[in-house]
Amino acid sequence: MKTIKLCSAMAGLLLLTSSLSFAIPLQPASNEVKITPVENLFLGKTAEKVWTVNFSDKEKPVTITLHQVGKTKEFIVRSEYFEVAYVSNKHGFGATQVPRSMRKVPVEINSAVLNLQQIENQKMLTPNQVSEEFALGLIANYLPDLLNNNYKHLLF
């Protein structure tokens, strides 16, 4: 009798763990993110620097453009299908919507791709101003969380 209960418990545990393993989304094999500065580019009046960020070799890179207004640095993160801003100022560093005057992606597409609740959650990633290098690392780390689950393929 004990053997039957033990076998039943083991079978149940095996079924539970196998079903959970199928519920966990697959992550890319390599989490290596490449951030590359773009050199010799006319940036216009407001942009100071530009970087491309590759999350995988398969997808198009995301572009980050730095705009500085006084002591505030705005990192505009943009792809063909979404755009978001990360701002560094005396209040800290965090995500926000791109100002209307700088928007290039239609609002309907941007709203479908980005998770507005996650943007709200990332409004304050750190209470300190950060260096450009640290900001780029934070953006590369937190940006995938901003995309709705059915649009993660845009990065990976």
VEXFIGU-600366 format. One record per residue (C-alpha): y, x, z. Coordinates in steps of 0.001 Angstrom, whole numbers, plus 500000, padded with zeros to 6 digits. Layout:
% residues N
YXZ ...
//
This chain:
% residues 156
500000500000500000 502411502831500874 501623504508497563 502535501359495605 505851501006497484 506653504690496934 505845504433493213 507952501253492917 510872502930494685 510620506006492444 510482503836489306 513531501860490473 515448505041491215 514525506447487811 515741503270486055 518980503268488045 519819506904487313 518936506601483630 521143503510483211 524024505274484980 523709508283482710 524229506052479680 527301504441481299 529134507750481753 531293508536478696 530434511720476888 532958514516477168 533431517105474453 531174520139474710 534141522452474954 537145521546477079 539127524444475673 542647523388474796 544731525584472501 548496525580472930 550276527420470123 554029527995469800 555479527105466418 557684529939465158 560329530140462424 561035526430462338 564413524745461998 564456522520465051 567681520642464532 570481520228467042 568559518976470069 565111520583469959 564741524029471472 561047524859471122 557920523368469564 554218523794470378 551034522360468925 548178521400471216 544610521224469886 542089519469472080 539339519996469504 538884521516466073 538065518114464588 541281516204465233 544887516787464259 546980518657466814 549509516989469053 553081518299468849 555235518980471898 558964519363471351 561260520629474105 564705519067474397 567074520274477095 569974518190478353 571779520006481133 569159520954483712 566712518303482497 563902519343480167 562219516649478083 558857517480476550 558260514921473787 554536514708473073 553833513155469698 551021512497467275 550759510179464313 549672507313466616 551446507793469941 554365509427471677 555244509965475316 557759512081477200 557207514356480177 560441515116482024 561232518025484331 564383517719486450 565569518114490055 563426515116491052 560196516655489737 557932516457486703 556224513392485258 555564511062482342 557813508365480951 558438506444477736 560225508263474911 563921507304474806 564653504718472099 566914507075470185 564020509549469758 561162507162468929 559265507680465683 555992505811466308 556197501997466052 556185500377469504 553191498163468647 550993501155467764 552221503231470693 551535500372473134 548024499885471781 547112503572472106 548780504425475424 547830502965478784 551099501855480372 549561501797483855 548556505447483478 552102506350482418 553292504682485614 550651506603487613 551853509891486085 555541509229486698 555544511958489363 552956514689488848 554845517153491043 558051516819493076 559217520247491891 560786521450488681 558222523418486695 558321526276484222 557689525588480529 554286527252480704 553227525230483751 554565522032482150 552495522650479006 549393523137481156 550056519903483056 550620518007479812 547389519324478289 545554518373481475 546969514882482001 547629513655478443 544036512520477741 544258510147480725 547186508341479086 545159507189476096 543244503927476277 539477504492476163 539068503272472582 541631505852471378 540338509012473114 538922510071469731 542488510843468652 542310513958470849 538627514888470961 
//
